Amino acid sequence: MSIDVNGKHIELTETGYLVNHLDWSEEVAEALAKAEGIELTDRHWDLIRYLRDEYIDNGQNQPMERIVLKEMSKRWGEKLTSKDLYQLFPLAPTKQGTKVAGLPQVRRKGGY
């Protein structure tokens, strides 16, 4: 499985995640989001950047939804619910969001 972005052939796993997270770019994120039926907004980008920062700069941490919810509430200055994050990424913010962020598939069960 693969996608082509700006003339570059990018390998995906059978579940649609990047094989190599270093292949990620904002253009790749847009292509992955489009394949998921998602049009990226500023809030999507905030969440994507947070997930990437946690993974790349914090020992490959892939935070659970509760942690993501608290962090986005703090960043956006409002009390969010899980529903708010699921409106951004309907198939689970930490799973579908991680896919669009170009990170490895989350293997844990659950997520809250």
URUR-V356218 format. One record per residue. N is the residue number from 1. RES is the residue in one small letter. PHI is phi in whole degrees, -180 to 180 (none if undefined). OMEGA is omega in whole degrees, -180 to 180 (none if undefined). Layout:
BEGIN
{{N:RES:PHI:OMEGA} {N:RES:PHI:OMEGA}}
END
This chain:
BEGIN
{{1:m:none:-179} {2:s:-160:172} {3:i:-132:175} {4:d:-114:180} {5:v:-132:180} {6:n:52:178} {7:g:78:180} {8:k:-106:179} {9:h:-87:-175} {10:i:-119:-178} {11:e:-78:177} {12:l:-121:173} {13:t:-74:179} {14:e:-64:178} {15:t:-99:173} {16:g:94:177} {17:y:-89:177} {18:l:-64:175} {19:v:-69:-179} {20:n:-123:-177} {21:h:-63:178} {22:l:-75:175} {23:d:-77:-174} {24:w:-71:170} {25:s:-152:178} {26:e:-63:178} {27:e:-67:177} {28:v:-65:179} {29:a:-59:179} {30:e:-63:178} {31:a:-67:179} {32:l:-65:179} {33:a:-64:179} {34:k:-60:178} {35:a:-64:178} {36:e:-89:-179} {37:g:79:-176} {38:i:-118:172} {39:e:-100:-173} {40:l:-74:176} {41:t:-113:177} {42:d:-58:180} {43:r:-68:175} {44:h:-59:-178} {45:w:-63:176} {46:d:-58:-179} {47:l:-67:178} {48:i:-60:-179} {49:r:-65:177} {50:y:-62:-180} {51:l:-61:178} {52:r:-66:179} {53:d:-60:180} {54:e:-62:-178} {55:y:-73:-173} {56:i:-77:-173} {57:d:-101:-175} {58:n:-133:172} {59:g:64:180} {60:q:61:177} {61:n:-69:173} {62:q:-122:-172} {63:p:-64:176} {64:m:-74:-175} {65:e:-58:-180} {66:r:-59:180} {67:i:-68:178} {68:v:-62:179} {69:l:-59:179} {70:k:-63:-179} {71:e:-67:179} {72:m:-69:176} {73:s:-59:180} {74:k:-66:-178} {75:r:-67:-176} {76:w:-93:175} {77:g:67:178} {78:e:-151:179} {79:k:-78:-180} {80:l:-100:172} {81:t:-116:176} {82:s:-56:-180} {83:k:-57:180} {84:d:-61:-180} {85:l:-73:178} {86:y:-70:173} {87:q:-70:177} {88:l:-77:-178} {89:f:-130:-172} {90:p:-60:-179} {91:l:-96:177} {92:a:105:-178} {93:p:-57:-178} {94:t:-82:178} {95:k:-99:179} {96:q:-68:176} {97:g:-62:178} {98:t:-64:178} {99:k:-62:-179} {100:v:-67:178} {101:a:-76:176} {102:g:78:-177} {103:l:-102:179} {104:p:-61:180} {105:q:-61:177} {106:v:-71:-175} {107:r:-102:-176} {108:r:-73:176} {109:k:-86:-179} {110:g:69:179} {111:g:159:180} {112:y:-93:none}}
END
